[in-house]
Amino acid sequence: MEKFKLGVVGCGSMMENHVRGINQLDCVEITAVCDIQKDRAESVAASLGNNPKIFLDYEEMADGCPALQRRELIAEKIARG
């Protein structure tokens, strides 16, 4: 089964919990993470184990990630943690 490609925006503590749950789904792959704080984005990316692209600007993420450009699935979650 082909997985849905997912980019997440906001990598605070709440998003870390959401990402753990999403990462357990067989039908979804997080291919990009975005946060204005690079260390947060890098921490979430490292926890995924699939080397997602890291962005500091959500518009750049949408422009720079081919899976998101194809609009297979775009989900944004602004986590405030």
C-alpha positions as CSV (number, residue, x, y, z in Angstrom):
1,M,0.0,0.0,0.0
2,E,1.3,3.4,-0.9
3,K,1.6,5.7,2.1
4,F,0.1,9.2,2.4
5,K,2.9,11.8,2.7
6,L,2.5,14.2,5.6
7,G,4.2,17.4,6.5
8,V,3.8,18.7,10.0
9,V,4.1,22.4,11.1
10,G,5.0,23.2,14.6
11,C,7.3,20.8,16.6
12,G,6.5,21.8,20.2
13,S,5.8,19.3,23.0
14,M,2.2,18.7,21.9
15,M,3.3,17.9,18.3
16,E,5.9,15.5,19.6
17,N,3.0,13.5,21.1
18,H,1.0,13.7,17.9
19,V,4.0,12.6,15.8
20,R,4.5,9.5,17.9
21,G,1.0,8.4,17.2
22,I,1.0,9.3,13.5
23,N,4.3,7.5,13.1
24,Q,2.7,4.2,14.3
25,L,0.2,4.3,11.4
26,D,1.1,2.0,8.5
27,C,-0.6,4.3,5.9
28,V,1.2,7.5,6.7
29,E,4.8,8.7,6.3
30,I,5.9,12.0,7.7
31,T,8.2,13.4,5.0
32,A,8.7,16.9,6.3
33,V,8.8,18.8,9.6
34,C,8.7,22.5,10.1
35,D,9.3,24.8,13.1
36,I,10.8,28.3,13.5
37,Q,13.2,26.8,16.1
38,K,15.6,24.6,14.2
39,D,16.5,22.4,17.2
40,R,12.8,21.5,17.7
41,A,12.4,20.5,14.0
42,E,15.7,18.5,14.2
43,S,14.5,16.7,17.4
44,V,11.2,15.6,15.9
45,A,12.9,14.6,12.6
46,A,15.4,12.5,14.5
47,S,12.7,10.7,16.4
48,L,11.0,9.6,13.2
49,G,13.9,7.6,11.8
50,N,13.1,8.1,8.2
51,N,15.2,11.3,7.5
52,P,12.3,13.8,6.8
53,K,13.2,17.1,5.3
54,I,13.5,19.9,7.8
55,F,12.2,23.4,7.2
56,L,12.0,26.6,9.2
57,D,9.2,28.2,7.1
58,Y,6.0,26.4,6.3
59,E,5.7,28.1,2.8
60,E,9.2,26.9,1.9
61,M,8.2,23.4,3.1
62,A,5.2,23.4,0.8
63,D,7.3,24.7,-2.1
64,G,10.3,22.4,-1.4
65,C,8.7,19.0,-0.8
66,P,7.5,17.2,-4.0
67,A,5.1,15.0,-2.1
68,L,3.3,18.1,-0.7
69,Q,3.4,19.8,-4.1
70,R,1.4,16.8,-5.5
71,R,-1.1,17.4,-2.8
72,E,-1.3,13.8,-1.8
73,L,-1.9,15.0,1.7
74,I,-1.2,18.2,3.4
75,A,-1.9,18.5,7.1
76,E,-0.9,21.4,9.3
77,K,-1.0,21.3,13.0
78,I,0.2,24.3,14.8
79,A,1.3,23.0,18.2
80,R,1.9,25.4,21.0
81,G,3.8,23.7,23.8
